[in-house]
């Protein structure tokens, strides 16, 4: 018995389609208006870079790979409406992304690959470098990794005698408005790493980097522990959504 003429064996996709089933497109091709739109976006991006595209178009470029056979513009606008901007979308928690119609494993994978790449690029600019001489790169790294988190995280940056960053570790994670930090554990870890100085960093999911009384008290306790062990506490940085606060600059340290 001969096989049907229209039978063609095709490789299975890495992920199932993210959106509800739609009618197959004629001849297995994208409609010309969608194909032309994608071509124009790629051309503008390659010639002008990310600055040539607004957030929704940059997000469309990202979604093309996850959803290759449908118009992704409506989903791009929906994601931006919910999460605010491009950074908010790629940094959004997976659990929240899965609640959105049209977002499945393929979309989440593409978003999280971009997020991971951004974190690694930012980290590469500060690790094993003298961070006090390039403070803006350090702030950029902290914003990239922490500004869009929906719970508080407390990190410690450990420096050697030349103020080179030798380790960046998350010491604790907390709730939307509180994270526990233990001065003894911070000092103990500094000794284990043979560090000479520290920079404390934590985020405020509310977006307001103004320190609380608990933040100030905790910083003072860690500073006292550092002084007892001849360690230098250079600063405590609180990361908000679009700005940061330095304890050193505010005279709190």
N, C-alpha and C positions, 0 to 999 in steps of 0.2 A: 504493500500500500504506500503510495507516494505521500510526502508531506505537503501540507497546504502551502501554496505559493507565497503567502504573505507571512509565513513563519520565519522569524529571524531570532537566533539566540543572542541575548544581550547580557552583559554583566549586570549583576545586581547592584543597586546603589548602596553606598555606605550607610545611609539613613533612609528611613521611609519618608515620603513627602510630608512636609510640616503642616500643610494646609489641607482643608477638606478637598475630596476628589473633585476634579473639574473635567469638563468635556475635553477629549483629546484634541490637540491642535492639528489643523490640516497638514498632512505630509510630515508630521513630526517636527515642524518648524515653529519658531516664535512668530507671532504676528509682526508685520514689518514695523509697526509703530513702536513696539517694545524693543525689538532688535536694534532699531535705529537709535532709540533713546539710550540704550546701554552702550552702544558704540560711541555716541557723543559724550557720555559721561566719562568713559575710559580715556577718550582723546583729551578732554579738558583736564582730567586728572594728570595724565602723563605729561602734558605740556605746561600746566600751571601749578601742579602740586595740590596739596590738600586745601591751601588757601583759596583756590579757584572754585571750591565747591562749598555750599552751605551744608550744615550738619545732615539734613535729610538726604542729600544726594551722596554724601560720603557714606552714610549708612546704607543707602541703596547699593552702592558698589560692593559693600561687605555682604549684603544679603543675596546678591546675584548667585554666588557659589552655592549657598544653602538652598535657594529656591530657583533653580535654573529655568523653569518653564512657565513662570507667572510674573505678572506685574507686581513688583515689591514696594512700589511707592506708597500705597495705603498702609502697609505694615510699618514702613519706616516712619511715617507721620504718627501712627498710633504709639509706637515705642517712644518717640520724642515727646509726645503729649504726656505720657505717663511718667517718664524718667527725666525729663527736662532738657538734656543736651546729649551730645554724642558720648561724652565721658560717662554720664549717668547711665546710658544704655549698656555700654560694654562692661560697666562695673556693677550692674544690677545683680542682686542675688538670684541664683538659679531658681530657687523656689518661687520667686515673684515672676520671673520670666515664663515659667511653665503655666502660669495662670492666664496668660494672654493667648487668645485664639489666633492661630496661625504661627505660633512659636513652638517648635519641637526640638528634637535632639540636634538636627542639622544646624538650625539657627543658633542655638545655645553654644554649640561647639565653635562656630565661627566667631561669635562674640567673645568667648572666653579665650580663644587663641590670640585674638587681638589684645585683650587685657593682659594676658601673660607676657606677650611680646613687649608691651609698653612697660610693664614692671621690670623686665630683664634689661631693657635698654636704659631705663632710668637708674637701675641699680649699678649697671656697668660704669656709669659716669661718676659714681661716688666710691664704690668699693676699692680698697687698697689705694686710695688717694687722700691727699691732705685736705680734708673737707673744710677746714676753717679758712682756707685760701680760696675756696669756691663755694661760698655759702648758698648762693642761688641754686646751684646744682643740687645741693642737699635738700633745700626747700622743695624744689621741683620733684625730687624723688619721694619725699614725704607726702606731698599732695597726690602724686600718682598712685601711691599704694594705700593711702588712708582716707583721703578726703570724701570718698563716696561710700564708705562703709556705713552700714545701718546700725552697728553697735560699736561701743568704745573698744579700742585696742591700745595697750601700753607697750611701747617698744623702747629698747635701750640700744644706742649706738656706742660701741666700745672702740676707743682710740688708743694707739700706742704713744710712745714718748715724742714722736714727731707729728702727732695729731693725724696720723693716717688711720682711716677706718678699717678695722680688722674684723669686725663682726657686727651684724645687725640682727637682733633677736626680739621676737615677740615674747614678752614676759607674761602677759596676762590678757585675757579677753573678758569683757563684761557685758553690761546691758546697754540700753540706749542712752543712759545718763550716768553710768558708774562703772569703773573698772578698778579692781583691787590691785595694789602694788605693795610689795613688801621690801622695805629697805635692806633687810638682812640678806635676802635672796639676790638683790641687785648687786650688793657689794661682794657677796660670795662668788657670783658669776664673773665679776670683773677680775678677781684674784685668779680664778681658774684660767682665764684667758690671758693673764699677765698684762692686762690693760692698765693704762696710766690715767685715762680720762674718760668721761662719759658725756653723752647727750641724751636726755630723755625726750621722748616724743609720744604724744597720744592725741587722739582725734575726738572732736565733739560732733556727733551725728546731727545735732540741732543746727549746725552751721555756724554758730556763734563761738569764737575761740576764747571768750572771756573766761578766766580761770575761776573755779569755785573755791570756797574756803577749804574744802577737802583737797583740791589740787595743790593749793598753796602749802597746806600742812604736810602733805605727803612729800612735796619737793624739799621742804626744810628738813624732814626726817632723813631723806636719802642723802642730802648734802652733809648732814652731821655724820652719817655713817661713812661717807666718802672721806671727809676730813680726818676721821679717826684712823683711816687706813692709807692716808697720804695719796688719795685719788682726787682728781679735779673734776668737778661737775661744771662743764662749760655752759650748759643751758638746758632749759626745759621748753620745748616747743609744743604748742597746742595747735592742731590743724583743724580749720573750719572748712566750709564748702569752697570758699573762694579767697580766703585770707588766713593768715596764721598769726599767732602771738608768741613773742619771745619773752620769757621770764627775765632774761638778762637785760633786754632793751627796756622793759617796763620797770626795772629796778626791784624786781621781786627775788632776785638771786645775787 
